[in-house]
Amino acid sequence: MSVTATRPPAAPAAKTGGPRRPRKVFSSDHRTVVSPHHLNTLWGRRIYWAVLVLVVVVFTLVFLFPLYWMVTGAMKTQEEFLRLPPTYFPSSVTLESYTQAWELMGLGKFLLNTFQYAFGALAFTLAFDVAAAYALSKLRPVFGNVVLLAMLSTLMIPPTVILLPAYLTVKDLPLLQLDLLNTPWAIWLPTVANGFTVFLLKRFFDGIPRELIEAAQIDGASAFRILRSVVLPISRPILGVVSILTVTNVWRDFVWPLLVLPDPERMTISVGIASLRFNMPQTTMTAALVIASIPTIVVFLAFQRHIMAGLTAGSLKG
């Protein structure tokens, strides 16, 4: 007698319109305001891009509106400039204020002086601060960490606290007994003595692979040759950032040039405009401010591609 094994009836298959797709499991690591699930929906993407565009446009307008107001204000007549409520667009565009600012205020002389101070300070900064940062980073001198700590400690002191000691130092330079007032050295020397610049450069140099330095040493290159041929060519991003910071700091500084450059023939652009503000119409003063801000904008546009690369200084891995 044979026994036939029978299988239990299979459960009925679920009625679906096609093969079931695997459910997407979102990781719990996402801790953003908008979850990835909502971003995958049509309305989620629309809301996300609408909010993003709105925020970008609003912040752009907030930052650019003062610049726009300054440029267009210099194009108005004196009556329109003082009108209440103000007009956001000039009724009749005129460049007379710019011409008066250039001719009556002597902005050419002030700009030439400021160019001399700013780019002279940049040259000395790139020469001495780069050398100091390279020595602290790659040459590793004795008590190098102590020297770096002493430089960084100067950042804890507010600039107004050391204003008087710095002025007395420039007035009577120790050991040499020189009076540096009304000379470019009164601007150049304090600018070079910047602990933040040295620290910024050192952090970038620390990220340069040690193998590059050792390979150059094996080839017989000296320390100066390594700095010139190996370190500087790959340090353009941080040098661009340092250039922007140095030029803009000298260009916009007001209190220190006012103290050390009292001679009207040697004033910077900011001090020169402030000294003539009582004798000029407001539209002319506004035009002078526009002209004074153009060089810093040009410097920023020239080096802006290095800013993001320079902000990641020290992130290289050997």
Steps between C-alpha positions, in 0.01 A plus 500: 500500500657823398453834669505805282638808668296809436613856538293747688333750276713805437382832629342715233738749346440862576341687219738767388537696184858382450816398679524650844769766538723480805421762756765765535624518852625844599791511734445658837815708444297762316428775749410782265199729509357338187515122497621311188152345473340841444774603258413199281147627449402753235362758742795449733747589225294799395478637853870434559614688188251781558630558853863471386457753219308736728770492771783551247322791331411669830853475640649617169277806500581574864874499433490678163244768585747728691740483205217576258378788718848648512559476123159636400504767773807657342311517169220716642484874534539656844126575519401146408757355738344687795140435397265326747379238440810401304493386140643157424581583138662826385257711299788638294835320498799730527870436557578852611550390862770252398680769302484742792622236743802423285596859424403694813601241761824393335416131518779414259764599755324312782457190286868502401602526866270215600623282214854553625412410859277202415718323244820586686350335807401202283855461367653506849231265632564242229874528556525485880182320609544225243860450612397491869217253435726277288766496770249412773333232288782322316832604653380438857738736688571471870220656708294534184179416685579764759548760227171398336320517834640848559374609157153356560480664841503839329162412347347502849576871542250750355659733242391811690701389804831496312422814299696734728805270546513444124487875437783565746703225335455653155571846639833390648610166359697309767874452448503695172344814649310577181179697457282313251202738504390618155690215336370179339689297762243609758245298302718217374666385823182457712332321210781246470486424874179298467478178696181389328663512156796295619268245661285477185804440280651249744181293506507479121870409493436226758270333251763475228616135477834441665604278208523803269741674735710186549520435125628854443753458780628178344552687174721747689260795515558752775229622736452818298484305173237267648294799610526668159461195273284259701303676771398828336366354170249282688415775751323734259158459668620612843717774348190632325309508829788676675517753218131584532518532878813717496389740227147546634621550859740776397249654260215527750706590806424846636621554857862390455569702180330798665755484783822424316439692174387851601654662191218576250729404213546149639145417614323180398175506306281442808668773705507740205127464432417545869713815524310665212147393594399841641560692177337267246139420402368164606476375143867581446592320823299197390677500164836516678402194708410311183836582342683399819328161510574403139863379555402264783222353286749447216744327736222276630391403149861430402561261791147373573562162336766432765275578796325163536825311437676714759228443759584128491860573595660214685256236372749323269608155597838356426 
